[in-house]
Amino acid sequence: MVFEKILGSLLISGINETRCMNTKFRKFIGFLPLMLLMVTSCTTPKYITIEIPQKAKQELPERIQSLVLVNRTVDDSYTDTAADTLQNIFFKKGFDVDTVIHDRQSADTMLQALGQLLFESGRYDYVIPVDRFIDHEKNAFLSETMPWNEVKELCDTFNTDAVLSVDMFTTRVITNFNRDTYYNPADDAFYEMVKAQMAVVYETLFRIYDPSEDKVIIREYQRDTLYWEDGAGSARELFSHFTTVKQGLSEAGIAAALDFSEKISTVWYREQRQILSDKDAQMTQAENLVNSNDWPSAMEIWKKVAAESSSKATKSKAAFNLAVAYELQGNVDEAIKWGLESYNTMFRQVTYDYLERLKLRRQELEKLK
């Protein structure tokens, strides 16, 4: 689960200044490289899982390569109540609560998660200062627009191109607990079941300040809800595994970070590809090389087989596998070339379907340029 992955990698307390900065722009060239994630080892056909980039909906101008991340919502109303203490507060109220909670950890988790997501997208570098909760003035529920002298000072201090500021962040927690009785005709008995529900409604406003133009280039308001529901035979059993209020607040911060990062940075989605097996000794050798992640050596064997094998079936499989290998390298044109070679040597539905997908991939890459 993405929440658990990010939560596990964040140091919630005592975090010093966080920097993920390179001297060169990290954007992948043409969004061509694909990341190999997994190769199955004992199935026929063999499947590999790859990640494919999708262009951001509101990508920033290319001159903006680095961001300093700050939060202008945290003030004296924010607390960092321990998880057990907060949970007991809800238990004392029968876990039937509807309240707004300003949780400092949730706000910090959102900022840290946002930085990681933007960096891992390959599009941006970032800095999160030690003093990331900066002074601000509020207008109703929002922070006023940051003064431009402050924007420029932050960018100069941390050597970044723009400021990404959280200018509103609110979390409302709604919980409910009830007991139900149900009849089980199998043993002619009544049983009691307890149920709990929890919703965390979060609202955020992100602004990105461009000091070169004295302009807010992104102003993004978000509102969404995370929801949990579960039941058990007793309250003790139920709450031994039910998400705690503190974790729910942190997950809301991560969800807000995910929502916004997907709007301004590359999103990667997973697809599967096949590697076709064959009883030919050289094809088996190439397959073993793939299992060892030695794709260049496997490709050399497939090229030899595609050129020299006397079996059309084997030749077409080698060509098909070369198409997949070239796609993994980001060379979609060469992948289409070998896909057509496979198709023309021997028709397979899987080859036809793969060629259709490659044509779509080429169109997607054209849009990214």
C-alpha positions as CSV (number, residue, x, y, z in Angstrom):
1,M,0.0,0.0,0.0
2,V,1.4,3.4,-1.0
3,F,0.6,4.9,2.4
4,E,2.5,2.3,4.2
5,K,5.5,2.6,1.9
6,I,5.7,6.4,2.3
7,L,5.0,6.3,6.1
8,G,7.7,3.7,6.6
9,S,10.3,5.9,4.8
10,L,9.5,9.2,6.6
11,L,11.1,10.3,9.8
12,I,8.2,12.1,11.3
13,S,10.0,13.8,14.2
14,G,13.4,15.5,14.4
15,I,13.8,15.9,10.7
16,N,16.6,18.2,9.6
17,E,16.7,20.1,6.4
18,T,15.9,17.7,3.5
19,R,17.7,18.2,0.2
20,C,17.3,16.2,-3.0
21,M,19.2,18.3,-5.4
22,N,21.3,17.5,-8.5
23,T,23.5,19.8,-10.5
24,K,21.6,18.8,-13.7
25,F,18.0,18.7,-14.6
26,R,16.6,15.2,-13.6
27,K,13.8,15.0,-16.2
28,F,14.1,11.8,-18.1
29,I,15.1,12.5,-21.7
30,G,12.0,12.2,-23.8
31,F,10.4,10.1,-21.0
32,L,11.8,7.1,-22.8
33,P,13.5,5.0,-20.2
34,L,11.4,2.3,-18.6
35,M,12.1,0.7,-15.3
36,L,12.2,-3.1,-15.1
37,L,10.5,-4.2,-11.9
38,M,9.9,-7.9,-12.0
39,V,10.6,-11.1,-14.0
40,T,8.7,-14.2,-13.3
41,S,10.9,-17.3,-13.2
42,C,8.8,-20.4,-13.8
43,T,5.8,-19.6,-15.9
44,T,5.2,-19.9,-19.7
45,P,4.9,-17.4,-21.2
46,K,7.2,-15.3,-19.0
47,Y,5.9,-11.9,-17.9
48,I,7.8,-8.8,-16.9
49,T,6.3,-5.8,-15.3
50,I,7.4,-2.3,-16.4
51,E,6.6,1.2,-15.4
52,I,5.6,3.7,-18.1
53,P,5.6,7.5,-17.6
54,Q,2.5,9.7,-18.1
55,K,2.9,13.4,-18.6
56,A,1.7,15.7,-15.8
57,K,-1.6,17.6,-16.3
58,Q,-0.1,20.9,-15.1
59,E,3.6,20.5,-15.5
60,L,5.6,23.6,-14.6
61,P,7.7,25.5,-17.1
62,E,10.9,23.7,-17.9
63,R,13.0,26.5,-16.4
64,I,11.6,25.5,-13.0
65,Q,13.7,22.5,-12.0
66,S,13.9,22.9,-8.2
67,L,11.5,23.8,-5.5
68,V,11.7,24.8,-1.8
69,L,8.8,23.3,0.1
70,V,7.3,25.2,3.0
71,N,4.1,25.1,5.1
72,R,2.3,28.4,5.9
73,T,-0.6,26.9,7.9
74,V,1.0,25.5,11.1
75,D,0.5,27.8,14.0
76,D,-0.3,27.6,17.7
77,S,-3.5,25.8,17.1
78,Y,-1.5,22.8,15.8
79,T,-0.5,20.1,18.3
80,D,1.3,16.8,18.1
81,T,-0.6,14.6,20.4
82,A,0.8,11.1,20.9
83,A,-1.1,8.3,19.0
84,D,-2.2,6.5,22.2
85,T,-3.3,9.7,23.9
86,L,-5.3,10.8,20.9
87,Q,-6.9,7.3,20.6
88,N,-7.9,7.3,24.2
89,I,-9.6,10.7,23.8
90,F,-11.8,9.2,21.1
91,F,-12.4,6.0,23.2
92,K,-13.6,8.1,26.1
93,K,-16.2,9.6,23.8
94,G,-17.4,6.2,22.7
95,F,-15.6,6.6,19.4
96,D,-18.5,8.7,18.2
97,V,-16.8,12.0,17.4
98,D,-16.9,14.7,14.8
99,T,-14.1,17.2,15.2
100,V,-11.5,19.3,13.4
101,I,-7.9,18.3,14.4
102,H,-4.9,20.4,13.6
103,D,-2.1,17.8,13.7
104,R,1.5,18.9,13.3
105,Q,2.7,15.4,12.3
106,S,0.1,15.1,9.6
107,A,1.1,18.5,8.1
108,D,4.8,17.5,8.2
109,T,4.1,14.1,6.8
110,M,2.4,15.7,3.8
111,L,5.4,18.0,3.1
112,Q,7.9,15.2,3.4
113,A,5.8,12.9,1.2
114,L,5.3,15.6,-1.4
115,G,9.1,16.2,-1.6
116,Q,9.8,12.5,-2.1
117,L,7.1,12.0,-4.7
118,L,8.2,15.0,-6.7
119,F,11.8,13.9,-6.6
120,E,11.0,10.2,-7.5
121,S,9.0,11.4,-10.5
122,G,12.3,12.4,-12.1
123,R,11.1,15.9,-12.8
124,Y,12.0,18.0,-9.8
125,D,14.7,18.6,-7.2
126,Y,13.6,19.9,-3.8
127,V,14.6,21.3,-0.5
128,I,12.6,21.2,2.8
129,P,14.2,23.6,5.3
130,V,14.6,22.9,9.0
131,D,12.3,25.9,9.6
132,R,9.7,24.8,7.1
133,F,6.7,26.1,9.1
134,I,7.0,29.8,8.4
135,D,5.1,32.8,9.7
136,H,2.0,33.8,7.9
137,E,-1.2,35.9,8.1
138,K,-4.5,34.3,7.6
139,N,-7.5,35.5,5.6
140,A,-10.4,33.5,6.9
141,F,-9.2,29.9,6.6
142,L,-6.4,30.6,4.1
143,S,-2.9,32.0,4.4
144,E,-2.5,35.3,2.6
145,T,-0.4,35.2,-0.6
146,M,3.3,35.1,0.3
147,P,5.1,38.5,-0.1
148,W,7.4,38.4,-3.1
149,N,10.4,39.6,-1.2
150,E,10.0,36.5,1.0
151,V,9.6,34.3,-2.0
152,K,12.9,35.6,-3.5
153,E,14.7,35.3,-0.2
154,L,13.7,31.6,0.1
155,C,14.8,30.9,-3.4
156,D,18.1,32.7,-3.0
157,T,18.8,31.0,0.4
158,F,18.2,27.5,-0.9
159,N,19.2,28.0,-4.5
160,T,15.8,26.9,-6.0
161,D,13.8,28.2,-8.9
162,A,10.4,28.5,-7.1
163,V,8.5,28.1,-3.8
164,L,5.9,25.4,-3.3
165,S,3.8,26.5,-0.3
166,V,1.0,24.7,1.6
167,D,-1.3,27.7,2.2
168,M,-4.2,25.8,3.7
169,F,-4.5,22.4,5.3
170,T,-7.4,21.3,7.5
171,T,-8.4,17.8,8.6
172,R,-11.8,16.8,10.1
173,V,-12.2,13.4,11.7
174,I,-15.6,11.7,11.9
175,T,-15.8,8.4,13.8
176,N,-18.7,6.1,14.7
177,F,-19.0,3.0,16.8
178,N,-22.1,0.7,17.1
179,R,-23.1,-2.8,18.1
180,D,-25.3,-5.1,16.1
181,T,-26.9,-8.4,16.8
182,Y,-27.4,-11.0,14.1
183,Y,-29.0,-14.4,14.1
184,N,-27.1,-17.5,12.8
185,P,-29.6,-20.1,11.7
186,A,-26.9,-22.7,11.4
187,D,-26.6,-23.0,15.2
188,D,-29.8,-21.3,16.1
189,A,-28.0,-18.6,18.1
190,F,-27.7,-14.8,18.3
191,Y,-24.3,-13.1,18.1
192,E,-23.1,-9.6,18.7
193,M,-20.9,-7.7,16.3
194,V,-19.2,-4.4,16.8
195,K,-18.5,-2.0,13.9
196,A,-16.4,1.1,13.6
197,Q,-16.2,3.7,10.9
198,M,-13.8,6.6,10.5
199,A,-13.6,9.3,7.9
200,V,-10.9,12.0,7.6
201,V,-12.0,14.9,5.4
202,Y,-9.0,16.9,4.2
203,E,-8.8,20.3,2.4
204,T,-5.6,21.8,1.0
205,L,-4.5,24.8,-1.0
206,F,-1.1,24.6,-2.7
207,R,0.5,27.6,-4.3
208,I,3.7,27.7,-6.4
209,Y,5.4,31.1,-6.5
210,D,7.6,32.0,-9.4
211,P,10.0,34.7,-8.4
212,S,11.2,35.4,-11.9
213,E,7.8,36.7,-12.9
214,D,6.4,37.6,-9.4
215,K,3.5,35.3,-10.2
216,V,1.6,32.5,-8.6
217,I,1.8,29.9,-11.4
218,I,-0.2,27.1,-9.7
219,R,-3.1,27.6,-7.3
220,E,-4.6,24.2,-6.5
221,Y,-7.4,23.6,-4.0
222,Q,-8.2,20.0,-3.1
223,R,-10.9,18.4,-1.0
224,D,-11.3,14.7,-0.5
225,T,-12.1,12.0,2.1
226,L,-10.4,8.9,3.3
227,Y,-12.7,6.3,4.8
228,W,-12.2,3.1,6.9
229,E,-14.8,0.6,8.1
230,D,-14.5,-2.7,9.9
231,G,-16.2,-5.1,12.3
232,A,-15.3,-7.8,14.8
233,G,-16.8,-9.9,17.6
234,S,-15.5,-7.5,20.3
235,A,-14.3,-4.0,20.6
236,R,-10.9,-5.2,21.8
237,E,-10.5,-7.4,18.7
238,L,-11.7,-4.7,16.4
239,F,-9.4,-1.9,17.6
240,S,-6.4,-4.2,17.7
241,H,-6.3,-3.8,13.9
242,F,-8.4,-0.8,13.1
243,T,-6.5,2.2,11.8
244,T,-5.8,4.7,14.6
245,V,-6.8,8.3,14.4
246,K,-3.2,9.4,14.4
247,Q,-2.4,7.2,11.4
248,G,-5.5,8.2,9.6
249,L,-4.4,11.9,9.9
250,S,-0.9,11.0,8.6
251,E,-2.5,9.1,5.7
252,A,-4.6,12.1,4.9
253,G,-1.4,14.1,4.6
254,I,0.1,11.5,2.2
255,A,-3.1,11.4,0.2
256,A,-3.0,15.2,-0.2
257,A,0.6,15.0,-1.4
258,L,-0.2,12.2,-3.9
259,D,-3.2,14.2,-5.3
260,F,-1.0,17.3,-5.9
261,S,2.1,15.6,-7.1
262,E,0.2,13.8,-9.8
263,K,-0.9,17.1,-11.2
264,I,2.5,18.7,-11.6
265,S,4.9,15.7,-12.0
266,T,5.2,12.6,-14.1
267,V,3.0,9.7,-13.1
268,W,4.3,6.1,-13.6
269,Y,1.8,3.3,-14.3
270,R,2.5,-0.4,-14.6
271,E,2.0,-2.7,-17.5
272,Q,3.0,-6.3,-18.2
273,R,5.0,-7.6,-21.2
274,Q,5.6,-11.2,-22.3
275,I,8.9,-13.0,-23.1
276,L,8.1,-16.0,-25.3
277,S,9.8,-19.2,-24.4
278,D,11.0,-21.9,-26.8
279,K,12.6,-25.4,-26.5
280,D,15.6,-24.2,-28.7
281,A,18.8,-24.4,-26.6
282,Q,19.9,-20.8,-27.5
283,M,16.4,-19.5,-26.6
284,T,16.6,-21.2,-23.3
285,Q,20.1,-19.7,-22.7
286,A,18.7,-16.2,-23.5
287,E,15.8,-16.8,-21.1
288,N,18.3,-17.7,-18.4
289,L,20.2,-14.5,-19.1
290,V,16.9,-12.5,-18.7
291,N,16.4,-14.2,-15.3
292,S,19.9,-12.8,-14.4
293,N,18.9,-9.4,-15.8
294,D,21.6,-9.6,-18.5
295,W,19.5,-8.2,-21.3
296,P,22.3,-7.2,-23.6
297,S,23.6,-10.8,-23.8
298,A,20.1,-12.1,-24.3
299,M,19.5,-9.7,-27.1
300,E,22.6,-10.8,-28.9
301,I,21.4,-14.4,-28.8
302,W,17.9,-13.4,-30.0
303,K,19.4,-11.5,-32.9
304,K,21.4,-14.6,-33.9
305,V,18.4,-16.9,-33.6
306,A,16.2,-14.5,-35.6
307,A,18.8,-14.5,-38.4
308,E,19.9,-18.1,-38.5
309,S,17.2,-20.4,-37.1
310,S,15.5,-22.8,-39.5
311,S,12.3,-22.7,-37.5
312,K,9.8,-20.0,-38.3
313,A,8.2,-20.3,-34.9
314,T,11.5,-19.9,-33.1
315,K,12.6,-17.0,-35.4
316,S,9.3,-15.2,-34.7
317,K,9.7,-15.7,-30.9
318,A,13.2,-14.3,-31.0
319,A,12.1,-11.3,-32.9
320,F,9.2,-10.7,-30.5
321,N,11.5,-10.9,-27.5
322,L,13.8,-8.4,-29.2
323,A,10.8,-6.0,-29.6
324,V,10.2,-6.2,-25.8
325,A,13.9,-5.7,-25.1
326,Y,14.0,-2.6,-27.2
327,E,10.9,-1.2,-25.6
328,L,12.6,-1.6,-22.2
329,Q,15.5,0.4,-23.6
330,G,13.0,3.2,-24.6
331,N,13.5,2.6,-28.3
332,V,9.9,2.2,-29.4
333,D,10.6,2.5,-33.1
334,E,13.1,-0.4,-33.0
335,A,10.6,-2.3,-30.9
336,I,7.9,-1.8,-33.6
337,K,10.5,-2.9,-36.3
338,W,11.1,-6.2,-34.5
339,G,7.5,-6.7,-33.7
340,L,6.6,-6.5,-37.4
341,E,9.5,-8.9,-38.1
342,S,7.9,-11.4,-35.7
343,Y,4.4,-10.8,-37.1
344,N,5.5,-11.3,-40.7
345,T,7.4,-14.4,-39.9
346,M,4.6,-16.1,-38.1
347,F,1.2,-14.7,-37.0
348,R,0.4,-14.8,-33.3
349,Q,-2.4,-12.9,-31.7
350,V,-0.1,-11.8,-28.9
351,T,2.2,-10.2,-31.5
352,Y,-0.7,-8.3,-33.1
353,D,-1.9,-7.1,-29.7
354,Y,1.6,-6.0,-28.7
355,L,2.1,-4.1,-32.0
356,E,-1.1,-2.2,-31.3
357,R,0.1,-1.3,-27.9
358,L,3.5,-0.1,-29.3
359,K,1.7,2.2,-31.7
360,L,-0.1,3.7,-28.8
361,R,3.1,4.1,-26.9
362,R,4.7,5.9,-29.8
363,Q,1.7,8.3,-29.9
364,E,2.0,8.9,-26.1
365,L,5.7,9.7,-26.5
366,E,5.0,12.2,-29.2
367,K,2.7,14.0,-26.9
368,L,5.4,14.2,-24.2
369,K,7.9,16.0,-26.5
